[in-house]
Amino acid sequence: MPHVFQVQGMSCQHCVKAIERAIRALDADARVHVDLASGRVEIESALPREALAAAIREEGYTVAS
């Protein structure tokens, strides 16, 4: 199931990798696409939306509601 998040605080490829690692730690098969310019993170995963958002927040980023 695709989930789309608006994420604040991302500025570089390190941010992209941190989010990808956090999501894949929960779901190794997840597909993650991060668009730094727009702050958009698209995730295809069977996990609940809140679990994915929590993983992003734990990396220090703000997920818009």
C-alpha positions as CSV (number, residue, x, y, z in Angstrom):
1,M,0.0,0.0,0.0
2,P,1.4,3.4,-0.9
3,H,1.8,6.1,1.8
4,V,2.8,9.7,1.0
5,F,4.3,12.0,3.7
6,Q,5.4,15.6,3.8
7,V,8.6,15.7,5.7
8,Q,10.4,18.7,7.0
9,G,14.1,18.9,7.9
10,M,15.6,17.0,5.0
11,S,18.4,18.7,3.2
12,C,20.9,16.2,1.7
13,Q,21.5,12.7,0.5
14,H,22.4,11.7,4.1
15,C,18.8,12.6,5.1
16,V,17.6,10.4,2.2
17,K,19.7,7.5,3.3
18,A,18.7,7.9,7.0
19,I,15.0,7.7,6.1
20,E,15.5,4.8,3.7
21,R,17.4,2.8,6.4
22,A,14.8,3.6,9.1
23,I,11.9,2.4,6.9
24,R,13.8,-0.7,5.7
25,A,14.7,-1.7,9.3
26,L,10.9,-2.1,9.8
27,D,10.1,-3.5,6.4
28,A,13.0,-4.9,4.3
29,D,10.8,-5.1,1.2
30,A,9.5,-1.5,1.4
31,R,10.0,0.8,-1.6
32,V,11.1,4.3,-0.6
33,H,11.3,7.3,-2.8
34,V,12.4,10.7,-1.3
35,D,12.1,14.0,-3.2
36,L,14.3,16.5,-1.3
37,A,13.0,19.5,-3.3
38,S,9.4,19.0,-2.4
39,G,9.9,17.3,1.0
40,R,7.8,14.4,-0.2
41,V,8.5,10.8,0.9
42,E,6.6,8.0,-0.8
43,I,6.6,4.6,0.8
44,E,5.1,1.3,-0.5
45,S,4.7,-1.0,2.4
46,A,2.2,-3.2,4.1
47,L,3.0,-1.6,7.5
48,P,0.5,0.9,9.0
49,R,1.0,4.6,8.2
50,E,1.7,5.6,11.8
51,A,4.5,3.0,12.2
52,L,6.2,4.5,9.1
53,A,5.7,8.1,10.3
54,A,7.1,7.1,13.7
55,A,10.3,5.7,12.1
56,I,10.8,9.0,10.2
57,R,10.2,11.0,13.3
58,E,12.7,8.9,15.3
59,E,15.4,9.9,12.7
60,G,14.7,13.5,13.8
61,Y,12.5,14.7,11.0
62,T,9.0,16.4,11.2
63,V,6.2,14.6,9.5
64,A,3.3,17.0,8.6
65,S,-0.1,15.7,9.6
